[in-house]
Amino acid sequence: MFKSWMALFLSVVFLGLAGCGSKEKPGTIHLSSWGDPQENEILQDLIDQFEKQNPDIPVKLDRVPYSDYTDKLLTQFAAGLAPDVIFASSENMPNFYPRHLLEDLNPYLEKDKSVDINAVYPALLKTYRIKGHMYAIPRDIAPVCVVYYNKKAFDAAKLPYPKDNWTTQDFLKDCLKLQKVDDKGNVTQWAFVEDYPLPDAWIYDFGGRFVDDVYNPKKYMVDQPGFLNGVKFRADLMLKYKVMPTPASLSQQGGVGTSDMFANGRAAMIMSGIWKVPMFRQSKNLDWDVVLIPRVPGVPRAVVGGSSGYGIVTTSKHKDSAWKLVAFLSGAQGQKLFAHTGLVQPALKVVAQSPDFLDGQDPKNKKMLLKAVDYSIDVPLAENWKEVENGVIYSELDKVWIGNETPEDAITKIKVELLKNPPESEDAAAK
């Protein structure tokens, strides 16, 4: 781990020194972001518009793959080579906030009345406003609770299309009828797949929680019945009912991802976020729509939250110019352009409720996301969350998904490890 960080550090320093001799306009704002080519094309168009309106503020877009994004930014920050503006997700905040990477935007919001922070979804204010200070201006909100379904698969199974109030029992009954196997026992159509492993979606669905308070976590909570029931349900989908592929089954797909499986008719349903819309819109033979993740009777709704926005790095030497860029990119104009692609759900309520987002195209039931934001739960604001999530919780649960460990045994082991790794607060991070 140390060697990989050192290599990344030296590469960042080298690139920074190499860039010293390059010609760059004075006062250039560096914007760091991730995203696919379509998203970055829109972002560059917005930057071009911003530069036309602000000819004295040149902007350079630095795209970083999401898998490297956090590590690179932290290394740049440590080396004094951080960009001026960064695209930050709710998942980044546990890493960025305790290290004081982001500038407090309250003074800018007080001066610039063109940005109405209260026009965004209230859930986003909880994510990016920490201890009364705003650290990013939200651009989009993205609950990971969208079940895409193939209408032709439901028609062939003589099943009615699911509704937002369907239950996990309804979902399981549908899965059992949607699963198709040939005479040799080979699966020709999976009933359900996930865009990527989403055990947290089922844990929240059954009432489980990872921490006592995501915005001020004091302890991890994995020993409640809801947590266990969510893990059991997901495991049963794979191992008992065999309507969802195991990790081993997915590895045998020859490199075909679950999104392609759904688009090609190899899976009747897939769970993800709204960002899959542009891809599925391009599938000419796919007749589809979306529905909210099935609910558990008697359990309050809760879904995996997600969002992103723009913030100013504390080390920026051009903070006033950086603020102008942040205000522009997170404004209505930018959110409308992204909404037209179907890629994101705008953070501004007025844009999310407008035809810019509810455009009448597939998916027709996109409006369910306007309510889903009320159920969103963000990642815990603990500096060691990613380490705990991947290195303790999910690494142990991986044994459950392949049948090598029972959910009960896995959770017992997780609990023991979490007692050694309590949530790290800002104070702990500063030591």
Legacy VTK file of the C-alpha trace (Angstrom):
# vtk DataFile Version 3.0
C-alpha trace
ASCII
DATASET POLYDATA
POINTS 431 float
0.000 0.000 0.000
2.847 2.397 0.912
4.684 1.621 -2.329
1.603 2.286 -4.450
0.964 5.610 -2.699
4.647 6.582 -3.069
4.614 5.722 -6.758
1.480 7.787 -7.257
3.010 10.647 -5.236
6.205 10.664 -7.314
4.277 10.521 -10.568
2.128 13.470 -9.533
5.225 15.464 -8.500
6.959 14.596 -11.765
3.967 15.647 -13.825
3.695 18.838 -11.825
7.351 19.685 -12.425
7.091 18.752 -16.072
4.129 21.070 -16.412
6.051 24.026 -15.013
7.641 24.661 -18.383
4.370 24.448 -20.313
2.628 27.593 -21.451
-0.605 28.246 -19.606
-2.640 31.397 -19.440
-2.287 33.278 -16.157
-5.117 32.603 -13.735
-6.111 29.285 -15.337
-8.616 27.330 -13.264
-8.005 23.594 -13.156
-11.145 21.479 -12.846
-10.762 17.814 -11.928
-13.589 15.435 -12.760
-14.443 11.887 -13.730
-17.162 10.651 -16.071
-17.711 8.829 -19.346
-17.003 10.522 -22.720
-20.608 11.725 -23.079
-20.595 13.348 -19.644
-17.242 15.016 -20.222
-18.354 16.295 -23.614
-21.252 18.078 -21.922
-18.935 19.359 -19.215
-16.494 20.729 -21.798
-19.374 22.445 -23.616
-20.341 24.106 -20.345
-16.762 25.173 -19.761
-16.677 26.711 -23.244
-19.864 28.644 -22.450
-18.387 29.787 -19.139
-15.213 31.031 -20.833
-17.257 33.037 -23.332
-19.057 34.737 -20.472
-15.830 35.081 -18.468
-13.012 35.605 -21.000
-10.609 36.530 -18.213
-10.975 33.072 -16.542
-9.481 30.245 -18.626
-10.427 26.735 -17.499
-8.626 23.436 -18.035
-10.523 20.180 -17.549
-8.467 17.349 -16.059
-10.310 14.041 -16.391
-9.326 11.242 -14.012
-10.803 7.704 -14.065
-13.145 7.253 -11.104
-11.142 4.285 -9.809
-8.088 6.544 -9.385
-9.893 9.758 -8.559
-9.737 9.915 -4.768
-6.160 8.641 -4.459
-4.888 11.041 -7.101
-6.589 14.061 -5.552
-5.307 13.266 -2.078
-1.810 12.806 -3.446
-1.979 16.047 -5.432
-3.220 17.835 -2.345
-0.351 16.485 -0.235
2.138 17.527 -2.922
0.710 21.038 -3.231
-0.448 20.325 -6.792
-4.201 20.044 -6.312
-6.622 21.547 -8.864
-8.765 24.589 -8.065
-12.206 23.000 -8.475
-13.140 19.362 -8.006
-16.165 17.261 -8.815
-16.996 15.520 -5.545
-19.490 12.771 -4.807
-21.110 11.963 -1.484
-18.774 8.940 -1.358
-15.766 11.295 -1.519
-16.797 13.367 1.488
-15.496 10.936 4.163
-12.059 11.293 2.546
-12.125 14.973 1.618
-13.808 16.622 4.618
-11.625 15.330 7.498
-8.482 16.326 5.573
-9.771 19.889 5.078
-9.501 19.521 1.308
-12.602 21.586 0.558
-13.143 25.296 1.092
-16.058 26.512 3.205
-18.463 28.013 0.658
-20.637 29.912 3.151
-18.858 33.265 2.552
-19.390 32.921 -1.205
-23.038 31.994 -0.794
-23.562 35.043 1.423
-22.102 37.349 -1.232
-23.520 35.695 -4.350
-27.324 35.724 -4.142
-27.617 34.173 -7.616
-27.062 30.757 -5.993
-30.075 29.663 -3.960
-28.745 26.717 -2.016
-32.177 26.053 -0.524
-33.496 25.267 -4.022
-31.738 21.896 -3.981
-33.126 18.751 -2.389
-32.897 18.958 1.419
-31.103 15.603 1.535
-28.199 17.193 -0.335
-27.841 19.924 2.241
-27.267 17.223 4.860
-24.583 15.658 2.675
-22.529 18.720 1.814
-23.363 21.072 4.694
-21.315 19.771 7.608
-21.493 21.486 11.004
-23.215 24.413 9.318
-20.622 24.869 6.575
-21.290 24.148 2.884
-18.429 22.363 1.124
-19.855 21.674 -2.337
-22.701 22.952 -4.488
-24.753 19.917 -5.601
-25.200 19.198 -9.304
-27.203 15.967 -9.129
-28.738 13.435 -6.796
-28.610 9.731 -7.590
-30.460 7.229 -5.375
-29.291 3.711 -6.229
-32.739 2.165 -6.111
-33.780 1.889 -9.753
-34.916 -1.517 -10.992
-34.950 -1.563 -14.796
-37.247 -4.232 -16.222
-37.692 -5.737 -19.663
-41.350 -5.543 -20.671
-41.015 -8.346 -23.208
-39.686 -10.676 -20.514
-42.649 -9.868 -18.269
-45.056 -10.329 -21.175
-43.558 -13.722 -22.028
-43.929 -14.818 -18.400
-47.503 -13.448 -18.356
-46.669 -11.152 -15.477
-48.065 -7.674 -14.879
-45.460 -4.906 -14.888
-44.211 -4.076 -11.395
-45.427 -1.000 -9.532
-43.538 1.181 -7.087
-45.417 -0.321 -4.142
-44.483 -3.942 -4.956
-43.004 -6.000 -2.143
-40.000 -8.276 -1.854
-42.428 -11.205 -1.944
-43.846 -9.901 -5.245
-40.314 -9.439 -6.542
-39.286 -12.982 -5.622
-42.410 -14.511 -7.201
-41.676 -12.587 -10.401
-38.052 -13.706 -10.363
-39.013 -17.368 -10.110
-41.189 -17.007 -13.218
-38.718 -14.884 -15.151
-35.755 -17.225 -14.687
-35.167 -19.352 -17.805
-33.047 -22.494 -18.001
-32.566 -24.805 -21.013
-32.721 -28.609 -21.034
-29.063 -28.839 -20.088
-29.495 -26.636 -17.050
-27.861 -23.610 -18.634
-29.375 -20.238 -17.779
-30.696 -18.497 -20.872
-32.249 -15.593 -18.997
-31.415 -14.436 -15.494
-34.331 -12.981 -13.609
-32.270 -10.290 -11.866
-28.783 -8.797 -11.871
-27.109 -5.831 -10.210
-25.079 -3.195 -12.039
-22.364 -3.822 -9.447
-22.542 -5.565 -6.056
-25.283 -3.799 -4.084
-25.757 -5.608 -0.770
-26.296 -2.235 0.910
-29.485 -1.767 -1.132
-31.029 -4.895 0.415
-29.635 -4.165 3.880
-31.308 -0.738 3.874
-34.440 -2.248 2.359
-34.842 -4.632 5.303
-34.169 -1.914 7.866
-30.484 -2.496 8.490
-27.958 0.302 8.953
-24.172 0.489 8.950
-23.822 3.249 11.558
-25.905 4.992 14.194
-25.759 8.384 12.425
-24.281 8.782 8.927
-23.484 12.475 9.497
-21.894 11.979 12.913
-21.144 8.272 13.266
-20.136 7.026 16.696
-20.478 3.278 16.209
-21.037 0.676 13.522
-24.313 -1.235 13.680
-24.310 -4.525 11.834
-25.973 -6.751 14.409
-29.579 -5.626 13.938
-32.156 -8.029 12.455
-32.604 -5.826 9.382
-28.931 -6.082 8.484
-28.981 -9.872 8.754
-32.267 -10.179 6.850
-30.972 -8.034 4.001
-27.848 -10.162 3.685
-29.921 -13.357 3.824
-32.302 -12.156 1.129
-29.510 -11.297 -1.291
-27.734 -14.589 -0.591
-30.966 -16.530 -1.144
-31.483 -14.872 -4.532
-28.177 -16.389 -5.637
-27.816 -19.623 -3.691
-31.310 -20.812 -2.734
-33.567 -19.587 -5.528
-30.803 -19.235 -8.139
-32.485 -16.297 -9.860
-29.441 -14.013 -9.606
-25.939 -14.965 -10.783
-23.247 -15.673 -8.215
-19.853 -13.996 -8.630
-18.616 -17.235 -10.200
-21.510 -17.260 -12.686
-20.739 -13.678 -13.696
-17.082 -14.501 -14.273
-18.213 -17.161 -16.766
-20.014 -14.600 -18.923
-16.926 -14.030 -21.044
-16.445 -10.420 -20.020
-20.059 -9.430 -20.679
-21.207 -6.993 -17.997
-24.588 -7.081 -16.315
-25.729 -3.938 -18.149
-25.057 -5.665 -21.462
-26.857 -8.743 -20.194
-29.959 -6.647 -19.586
-29.665 -4.741 -22.861
-29.258 -8.021 -24.801
-32.169 -9.820 -23.120
-29.975 -12.081 -20.979
-31.421 -10.574 -17.788
-35.027 -9.558 -17.167
-34.201 -6.944 -14.489
-31.197 -4.969 -13.339
-30.780 -2.656 -10.353
-28.676 0.483 -10.630
-29.047 4.267 -10.642
-30.603 6.530 -13.238
-27.276 6.900 -15.056
-27.930 3.753 -17.099
-30.700 5.497 -19.053
-28.532 6.758 -21.972
-27.154 3.273 -22.559
-30.546 1.554 -22.557
-32.068 4.241 -24.771
-29.599 3.182 -27.454
-30.809 -0.440 -27.362
-33.289 -0.488 -30.241
-34.845 -3.875 -29.435
-35.247 -3.179 -25.727
-38.753 -2.341 -24.461
-38.237 -1.268 -20.858
-39.181 0.917 -17.923
-38.112 1.452 -14.315
-39.600 0.809 -10.902
-38.532 1.512 -7.334
-36.730 -1.290 -5.463
-39.364 -3.546 -3.851
-40.291 -2.675 -0.293
-40.378 -4.882 2.791
-43.830 -4.799 4.431
-43.754 -3.099 7.812
-40.291 -1.587 7.296
-39.862 2.150 6.569
-38.493 2.903 3.110
-34.752 3.450 2.845
-32.549 3.401 -0.260
-28.879 3.860 -1.048
-28.172 7.540 -1.544
-25.767 9.159 -3.939
-25.035 12.621 -5.278
-22.289 14.845 -6.610
-21.373 18.485 -6.849
-18.561 20.993 -7.276
-16.270 22.353 -4.589
-13.221 24.604 -4.271
-9.941 23.153 -3.016
-8.558 24.969 0.026
-5.140 25.399 -1.614
-6.475 27.149 -4.725
-4.838 30.496 -5.492
-7.805 31.643 -7.569
-10.746 31.058 -5.239
-12.934 33.930 -6.454
-12.628 32.739 -10.049
-13.122 29.163 -8.903
-16.360 30.162 -7.202
-17.689 31.675 -10.433
-17.034 28.357 -12.166
-18.661 26.338 -9.370
-21.751 28.559 -9.401
-22.020 28.247 -13.181
-21.545 24.471 -13.433
-24.032 23.733 -10.653
-26.606 26.208 -11.922
-29.855 25.548 -13.763
-28.258 25.865 -17.199
-25.778 23.095 -16.553
-28.266 20.850 -14.802
-30.710 21.134 -17.693
-28.065 20.025 -20.184
-27.185 16.977 -18.122
-30.881 16.204 -17.525
-31.540 16.106 -21.282
-29.173 13.160 -21.632
-31.091 11.119 -19.063
-27.784 10.637 -17.272
-28.558 12.439 -14.001
-31.355 13.584 -11.761
-30.870 17.335 -11.194
-30.133 18.572 -7.704
-32.359 21.613 -8.248
-35.909 20.566 -7.460
-37.429 22.917 -10.042
-35.291 21.369 -12.809
-35.958 17.791 -11.643
-39.697 18.460 -11.733
-39.564 20.059 -15.194
-39.751 18.543 -18.709
-35.976 18.833 -18.864
-35.842 15.734 -16.652
-39.380 14.340 -17.016
-39.068 14.397 -20.798
-41.644 11.737 -21.702
-38.998 9.411 -23.122
-38.122 6.022 -21.698
-38.189 5.344 -18.856
-41.756 6.572 -18.477
-41.777 6.017 -14.692
-38.758 8.244 -14.051
-40.916 10.457 -11.827
-40.644 7.869 -9.035
-37.150 9.249 -8.361
-38.647 12.537 -7.216
-39.976 10.686 -4.188
-37.079 8.269 -3.788
-34.773 11.083 -2.679
-36.783 11.301 0.547
-35.660 7.774 1.450
-31.960 8.200 0.609
-29.222 7.306 3.092
-25.703 8.531 2.358
-22.394 6.894 3.201
-21.138 7.410 6.759
-19.026 10.526 7.237
-16.122 8.602 8.741
-12.604 8.824 7.388
-12.069 5.069 7.635
-15.416 4.156 6.037
-14.034 2.894 2.711
-11.383 0.872 4.490
-14.011 -0.654 6.774
-16.587 -1.130 4.020
-14.273 -2.944 1.621
-11.674 -4.416 3.959
-13.977 -5.659 6.709
-17.666 -5.753 5.797
-17.737 -6.635 2.119
-14.651 -8.844 2.184
-16.420 -11.032 4.761
-19.781 -10.918 2.995
-18.067 -12.057 -0.214
-17.762 -15.453 1.477
-21.537 -15.506 1.954
-22.260 -14.864 -1.734
-20.248 -17.935 -2.746
-21.737 -20.148 -0.027
-18.588 -20.529 2.052
-20.039 -18.870 5.133
-23.460 -18.325 6.640
-24.785 -14.772 7.002
-24.863 -15.242 10.784
-21.214 -16.290 11.004
-20.082 -13.546 8.665
-21.847 -10.828 10.643
-20.439 -12.160 13.918
-16.913 -11.881 12.500
-17.627 -8.445 11.063
-18.861 -7.213 14.425
-15.660 -8.361 16.136
-13.507 -6.527 13.584
-15.575 -3.358 13.739
-15.052 -3.140 17.480
-11.368 -2.711 16.632
-12.150 -0.129 13.946
-14.717 2.399 15.244
-15.739 5.288 12.976
-12.907 7.819 12.741
-14.067 11.350 13.388
-12.605 14.605 12.131
-10.714 14.928 15.416
-9.200 11.481 14.971
-8.192 12.310 11.412
-6.412 15.464 12.544
-4.134 13.637 15.002
LINES 1 432
431 0 1 2 3 4 5 6 7 8 9 10 11 12 13 14 15 16 17 18 19 20 21 22 23 24 25 26 27 28 29 30 31 32 33 34 35 36 37 38 39 40 41 42 43 44 45 46 47 48 49 50 51 52 53 54 55 56 57 58 59 60 61 62 63 64 65 66 67 68 69 70 71 72 73 74 75 76 77 78 79 80 81 82 83 84 85 86 87 88 89 90 91 92 93 94 95 96 97 98 99 100 101 102 103 104 105 106 107 108 109 110 111 112 113 114 115 116 117 118 119 120 121 122 123 124 125 126 127 128 129 130 131 132 133 134 135 136 137 138 139 140 141 142 143 144 145 146 147 148 149 150 151 152 153 154 155 156 157 158 159 160 161 162 163 164 165 166 167 168 169 170 171 172 173 174 175 176 177 178 179 180 181 182 183 184 185 186 187 188 189 190 191 192 193 194 195 196 197 198 199 200 201 202 203 204 205 206 207 208 209 210 211 212 213 214 215 216 217 218 219 220 221 222 223 224 225 226 227 228 229 230 231 232 233 234 235 236 237 238 239 240 241 242 243 244 245 246 247 248 249 250 251 252 253 254 255 256 257 258 259 260 261 262 263 264 265 266 267 268 269 270 271 272 273 274 275 276 277 278 279 280 281 282 283 284 285 286 287 288 289 290 291 292 293 294 295 296 297 298 299 300 301 302 303 304 305 306 307 308 309 310 311 312 313 314 315 316 317 318 319 320 321 322 323 324 325 326 327 328 329 330 331 332 333 334 335 336 337 338 339 340 341 342 343 344 345 346 347 348 349 350 351 352 353 354 355 356 357 358 359 360 361 362 363 364 365 366 367 368 369 370 371 372 373 374 375 376 377 378 379 380 381 382 383 384 385 386 387 388 389 390 391 392 393 394 395 396 397 398 399 400 401 402 403 404 405 406 407 408 409 410 411 412 413 414 415 416 417 418 419 420 421 422 423 424 425 426 427 428 429 430
